[in-house]
Amino acid sequence: MALKARALYNFQSENKEEISIQENEELVIFSENSLDGWLQGQNSRGETGLFPASYVEILRSRSGSNYTDYSGSPAGSPGHDSSFYTATPNPSISYQGSFEDDDDDDWDDWDDACTVVEEPRSAPGTNGHPSPSLQYPAVYGHHQHAGYCPKPALERQDSMSSSKRGSVVGRNLNRFSCFVRSGVEAFILGDVPLMSKIAEVYCIEMGSKGPQWRPNPHPFICSVEDPTKQTKFKGIKSYISYKLTPSNINSPVYRRYKHFDWLYNRLLHKFTVISVPHLPEKQATGRFEEDFIEKRKRRLILWMDHMTSHPVLSQYEGFQHFLCCRDEKQWKLGKRRAEKDEMVGASFLLTIQIPTEHQDLQDVEDRVDAFKAFSKKMDDSVLQLTNVASELVRKHVGGFRKEFQKLGNAFQAISHSFHMDPPYSSDALNNAISHTGKTYETVGEMFAEQPKNDLFLMLDTLSLYQGLLSNFPDIIHLQKGAFAKVKESQRMSDEGRMDQEEADGIRKRCRVVGFALQAEMNHFHERRVADFKRMMQSYLKQQIVFYQRVSQQLEKTLRMYDNL
């Protein structure tokens, strides 16, 4: 049965089985049962094909709401302050059971039948916020993760007896708000339980441009090399492994895409206020094709570069375990330890130490608003450049090559016609014109191959930044929600409905969120300058080399006419 749906995000098709969709575009879904994370349907232009299930929202008629309830359970009514909700699909959340995963793998035991650190064998021949049940189970108690142990009843961080409170700041009734489902509202209101001992600490310092994350005291890089096709179950299953070599241990490990996917989901689960770089997108078909494997490797290299350069993400124990563990037993222990980590989501904010310097909240809000406007403009311009570069690639591979081939064939025809009357024929001239035609055919092939040297690398960087920029609206929304709670608590304090001590506690916790966002903004700008400088330099250098090669071909042909 066909269903109406709406696209939540832009998706650019990359092969003939897929179709492109635009944000807010109306779609027709042929069946709501996804095929390994992909739906089949039709876009508003009449094109039929596949697109990611997490990029669309099926429209249903239910009490005037279009929101889709995938859980099969009744949604809570805001009037009863129910904490149940249906999570908004988000492209940055990767789902298990995709085409990249082996459906019969024992995922919980991390593929017990085959070690993940197995070296390649010779073989024939890849910020969204998670749901509250995963992000902060103690507050949103329904539908808890199977591996999560329920926490005891919460106690407010402000150890004040309820008799001293005239009132408390009201909770946001919109359960779909990322401010609520991320658990940050609970943190701001003091409802996140303090741990007796916090093993990890992430510090923010005041730099020349404002708050910044304290650098990793042990910086490192990690190479991504040698994508190799491997098989298991006597050749029934095939996959690609990547060789990762961290510079701090200089000992390689081998990881599959689904291992990257697991790590990525742990990062989203833990780091609420950090823009986690998106992994390269999955592909429904053709995942063993050479061009796709090479593209994924390039983009994993950029992803890894951003991970290792981030002062917080690079120190995450789960990331270090992913990069360094070679022992199968230790691997499973570390994987389960990461999945049982309690300092995730809102609790992660307890690990942040901020400077003592005073910051006026209005100044912070103005700075955040400026960054919001900047990031929106940059997102638009990145999308514009992506579209232009993609169209240029298409012309290089198709239009330009065909036009140069036509020109070359026309020169060849002239040469052949000159042979028709031998008494007046000049072999030297005829050969020179014929060679000119072949030269332009060669130039056409050079144009077709050139995107691999420049435009592909540009598109890789733009794709990475599209993902990073798409994370910031939700992160900024967390800060906006925190500001609103501060203003509300101060108003209630002024009216005598809240103790000033409790209002000060809310303001103090808001400062943590504010400092974290500003540190993330500064890190983004630092990386942006370095990445776009490198991208533009690489593009221009490759363009110069390309046109020099074209010029050499033309000059060589020109010299054939000198001695006629």
Salt bridges, closest charged atoms under 4 A:
GLU14 OE1 - LYS295 NZ 2.47
GLU25 OE2 - ARG45 NH1 3.18
GLU32 OE1 - ARG60 NH2 2.42
GLU47 OE1 - ARG45 NH2 3.71
GLU57 OE1 - ARG6 NH2 2.49
ASP69 OD2 - ARG62 NH1 3.68
ASP81 OD1 - ARG175 NH2 3.99
GLU100 OE1 - ARG287 NH1 3.94
GLU100 OE1 - ARG296 NH1 3.10
ASP102 OD2 - ARG256 NH2 2.66
ASP105 OD1 - LYS232 NZ 2.91
ASP105 OD2 - ARG256 NH1 3.85
ASP105 OD2 - LYS258 NZ 2.45
ASP109 OD1 - ARG336 NH2 2.61
ASP111 OD2 - LYS232 NZ 2.76
ASP111 OD2 - ARG256 NH1 3.38
ASP112 OD1 - LYS332 NZ 2.81
GLU118 OE2 - ARG121 NH1 1.93
GLU119 OE2 - ARG326 NH2 3.50
ASP158 OD2 - ARG156 NH2 3.67
ASP158 OD2 - ARG509 NH2 3.22
GLU185 OE1 - ARG171 NH1 3.66
GLU185 OE2 - LYS485 NZ 3.50
ASP191 OD1 - ARG156 NH1 3.13
ASP191 OD2 - ARG171 NH2 2.06
GLU200 OE2 - LYS270 NZ 2.82
GLU205 OE2 - ARG214 NE 2.68
ASP261 OD2 - LYS282 NZ 3.28
GLU294 OE1 - LYS297 NZ 4.00
ASP305 OD2 - ARG527 NH2 2.90
ASP305 OD2 - ARG534 NH2 3.72
GLU317 OE2 - ARG337 NE 3.03
GLU328 OE2 - LYS332 NZ 3.49
GLU339 OE2 - LYS335 NZ 2.84
ASP341 OD2 - LYS270 NZ 2.78
GLU365 OE2 - LYS480 NZ 3.77
GLU365 OE1 - LYS487 NZ 3.31
ASP369 OD1 - LYS480 NZ 2.25
ASP380 OD2 - LYS376 NZ 2.86
GLU391 OE2 - ARG394 NH2 2.35
GLU403 OE2 - LYS406 NZ 3.72
GLU445 OE1 - ARG401 NH1 3.48
GLU449 OE1 - LYS452 NZ 3.41
ASP460 OD2 - ARG298 NE 2.51
ASP460 OD1 - ARG299 NE 2.74
GLU495 OE1 - ARG497 NH2 3.02
GLU502 OE2 - ARG156 NH2 2.96
GLU502 OE1 - ARG165 NE 3.54
GLU520 OE1 - HIS310 NE2 3.02
ASP531 OD2 - HIS306 NE2 2.57
ASP531 OD1 - ARG527 NH2 2.79
ASP531 OD1 - ARG534 NH2 2.72
